[in-house]
Amino acid sequence: EVQLVESGGGLVQPGGSLRLSCAASGFTFSGYTMSWYRQAPGKERELVASITKDADGTTYTDSVMGRFTISRDNAKNTMYLQMNSLKPEDTAVYHCNIGSYSPDRYDDWGQGTQVTVSS
């Protein structure tokens, strides 16, 4: 059974940092591109960042470019999202998933981790 468990969210002030983790099991993690997604209140879920299976390629949505860094440790079956210079508009539930498809292509999502950026 595929399991993706997100963690690391919390409440942080604007300008602060958080590091999210996505622990994967039930599939060959090292064989897949992985991505982070987020859904803000009242908004559609969006693709935030993706990383290729060997971590030799990353992509970011424009709004997080230069502030967020996606990475992975295939030995630990874990993906990360380092988020710096956080802004209130980064407030959302963050999810990870396999691949880098449009969010509406997925049937299943984990519980996600809440990130709230507020003073």
C-alpha positions, 0 to 999 in steps of 0.5 A, spaced: 500 500 500 502 506 497 503 511 503 505 518 503 506 522 510 507 529 510 510 533 517 513 539 519 508 544 518 506 549 523 505 557 525 511 561 523 512 569 522 512 572 515 520 571 513 521 565 517 522 558 515 520 551 515 522 544 513 517 539 510 518 532 510 514 527 506 515 520 508 514 514 503 512 507 503 509 502 499 513 503 492 520 504 489 521 511 491 527 512 488 524 510 481 519 516 481 519 524 480 516 527 486 512 533 488 509 538 493 502 541 492 499 546 496 491 548 497 490 555 500 483 556 503 478 557 498 483 556 492 485 550 488 490 545 489 497 547 486 503 544 484 509 547 488 515 544 486 517 537 483 524 533 483 526 528 478 527 521 481 535 522 481 534 529 484 538 531 478 532 536 476 527 541 480 522 545 478 518 550 482 512 555 481 514 562 480 511 564 486 516 560 490 522 560 486 528 563 490 525 561 497 523 554 497 528 548 495 525 541 494 530 535 495 530 528 497 534 522 500 532 516 496 536 512 502 531 514 507 525 514 502 523 521 504 522 528 500 523 535 503 521 542 502 525 547 505 521 554 505 525 560 507 522 567 507 515 565 508 509 570 506 502 570 508 500 567 502 504 561 503 499 559 508 496 552 505 495 545 507 501 542 503 501 535 500 506 530 497 505 526 491 508 521 486 509 524 479 508 531 477 501 531 474 496 536 475 492 536 481 486 534 478 489 527 476 490 524 483 485 520 486 488 520 493 492 525 497 495 524 504 493 528 510 497 534 509 501 538 513 498 545 515 503 551 514 500 558 517 504 564 516 502 570 520 504 575 525 
